[in-house]
Amino acid sequence: MVFLWCVPFLNRPLQKPFVKILAGVTIGFFCYGVLIEFVQHYFVLNRSFDLGDIGADAVGCLIGFFFSRRQWKLSEL
C-alpha cells in the first residue's frame, strides 16, 4: 500500500522533498496496521491482538518505503 500511494508522486515535480512524503505515508500505514490490531482485539469476536502482525506490518511498510525510494531515484536519471 505504501508503494501504491507513492506512485503518483514519482514523476511529478515536488515542492516538498519526496522522502518526507514517503516517510509520512509509511508512518501513516504503519499506524493504520496497529489500529487494525486494536480494533480486532476489542471489537471483533474470535480475533486477537498479535505482535507478530504488527511486526509484519512494519516490515511490509519498510519494504514499500525502500522500493518507492529506489523507484524515485531511478526515475530521476
C-alpha positions in Angstrom: 0.0 0.0 0.0 2.9 2.3 0.7 4.2 1.9 -2.8 0.8 2.3 -4.4 0.2 5.6 -2.5 3.6 6.9 -3.6 3.3 6.1 -7.3 1.6 9.3 -8.3 4.4 11.3 -6.8 7.3 9.5 -8.6 7.4 11.5 -11.8 5.9 14.8 -10.5 8.0 17.8 -9.6 7.5 18.3 -5.9 7.8 21.3 -3.7 8.2 19.1 -0.7 11.1 16.5 -0.7 9.8 13.1 -1.8 11.4 11.4 1.1 9.3 13.4 3.6 6.1 12.5 1.7 7.3 8.9 1.6 8.1 8.8 5.3 4.7 10.3 6.1 2.9 7.7 4.0 5.0 4.9 5.6 4.3 6.0 9.2 0.6 6.5 8.4 0.2 3.0 7.1 2.1 1.5 10.0 -0.2 3.3 12.4 -3.2 2.0 10.4 -1.9 -1.5 10.8 -1.6 -1.0 14.6 -5.1 0.5 14.7 -6.5 -2.5 12.9 -4.9 -4.8 15.5 -6.6 -2.9 18.4 -9.9 -3.0 16.5 -9.6 -6.7 16.1 -8.8 -7.2 19.8 -11.6 -5.0 21.2 -14.4 -5.1 18.7 -14.2 -8.3 16.7 -15.2 -11.6 18.2 -12.8 -14.5 17.8 -9.9 -12.2 16.7 -6.9 -11.3 18.9 -4.2 -8.8 19.1 -0.9 -10.2 17.8 2.5 -8.5 18.0 3.6 -10.7 15.1 1.1 -9.0 12.8 2.4 -5.6 13.9 5.9 -6.8 13.1 4.8 -8.0 9.6 3.1 -4.6 9.1 6.3 -2.8 9.9 8.4 -5.0 7.6 5.9 -4.5 4.8 5.9 -0.7 5.2 9.7 -0.6 5.2 9.8 -2.7 2.1 7.3 -0.3 0.4 9.4 2.6 1.6 12.7 1.3 0.2 11.2 0.1 -3.0 9.4 3.5 -3.6 12.6 5.4 -2.8 14.5 3.2 -5.2 12.0 3.8 -8.0 12.1 7.5 -7.3 15.9 7.6 -7.6 15.7 5.6 -10.9 13.0 8.0 -12.3 15.4 11.0 -11.7 18.0 9.5 -14.0 
